[in-house]
Amino acid sequence: MASKSDFAPIVVSYVICTGLALAVMLGLGLPQPYDALAGDIAATIVIFAFSRKYRNSSFYDAYWSVIPPLLAVYWCWLNADAGANPARIALVVGLVWLWGIRLTANWATFWGGLHHEDWRYPLVRQRAGKAELLADFFGIHLFPTFQVFLGCLPVYAVIRYGQGELGWLDALAFIVTLGAITIETVADLQLHAYIAKKKKPGEFITSGLWGWSRHPNYFGELSFWWGLMLFGLAAAPQYWAWLIPGALAMTAMFVFASIPLMDQRSVERRPAYADHMKKVSALVPLPPRR
């Protein structure tokens, strides 16, 4: 587990990146939401610099859950006079903060410290060969930043353009988003409880949500972004063209990259996992096949 000294450079890096992002957003004078995107990129560059200095790209891990709540607050401050429905704003911003706090707390609780790096990052750099620096910056840092920013655009739409009354789509969005946070929380708790008790090498969790989905935590994460997308459509359906791509991009990343990579690693390390894949759904929780 990480010590207090491990967290010190993490905290410093995020304080610096947040300060620089705010300076860029306020100083460049770009129109919304391009100002936030510019600040987001600037903050990513700071985290990338720390990743290279400490030779650990897991400096970026917390970025996924730290930045969206801050973007929501920034947009609220900037659009205080836009006249958007305060109830819808409260629902969306509250859910984003709940998601961000939970995910960040989960990372901080189980992070291995500065000596620990997500196993996928060295693999990405290794496969890139001489272009490992570019793969590190664009593949591990900048590309996910764009994905998360796209996923956050529905939050911007709610705060900027959501003047209409709450309706059935808002209710559906609330159920999906809160349900997603709940599923992700339960899946993580079940996994960590299993890891704490696991004794035999090669075993893997097949109980709880993990008996119905090989990656229920990913399902919860994806559902969160789809829930935000529904909120965006409820607030400003006329802007569907830039509200939907975020959830689609997240889905493509998990379905075509994250899940195959995780499954391949599990098959290599756990002999019975290949048979498990034939029985249990990859993402959406479903009754296991017999």
FENKA-V448092 format. One line per field, one symbol per residue. ss: DSSP state (a for helix, b for strand, c for the rest). phi: phi as a letter, one per 20 degrees, with the letter a starting at -180 (. if undefined). burial: + if it has 24 or more other ideal C-beta (glycine too) atoms within 12 Angstrom, else -. A space follows every 10 residues. Layout:
BEGIN
ss: ???
phi: ???
burial: ???
END
This chain:
BEGIN
ss: cccaaaaaaa aaaaaaaaaa aaaaaaaccc cccaaaaaaa aaaaaaaaaa aaaaccaaaa ccaaaaaaaa aaaaaaaacc cccccaaaaa aaaaaaaaaa aaaaaaaaaa ccccccccaa aaaaaaaaaa aaaaaaaaaa aaaaaaaaaa aaaaaaaaaa accccccaaa aaaaaaaaaa aaaaaaaaaa aaaaaaaccc cccccccaaa acbccaaaaa aaaaaaaaaa aaaaacaaaa aaacaaaaaa aaaaaaaaaa aaaaaaaaac ccaaaaaaac bccccccccc
phi: .feffffgff fgffffffff gffffeeemf ffefffffff ffffffffff gffelbffge gfggdefgff ffffffffdf dfmfffffff ffffffffff fffffffffd feofedcgff fgffffffmf effffffffe dffffffffg feggfffffe ceffffbfff ffffffffff ffffffffff ffffffdfce fnfbfcdmff edbfbfffff fffgffffff ffffebffdg fdeegfffff fffffdcffg ffffffffdc geffffffdd gfcffcgffd
burial: -+------++ --++--++-+ ++-++----- -++-++++++ ++++++++++ +--+-+++++ ++++++++++ ++++++-++- ---++--++- ++++++++++ -+++-+++-- +--+--++-+ +--++----- ----+++-++ ++++++++++ ++++++++++ ++---+--++ --++-+++++ ++++++++++ +--------- ---+++--++ -+++++++++ ++++++++++ +++++++--- -++++++-++ +-++---++- +++--+---+ --+--++--+ +++++-----
END
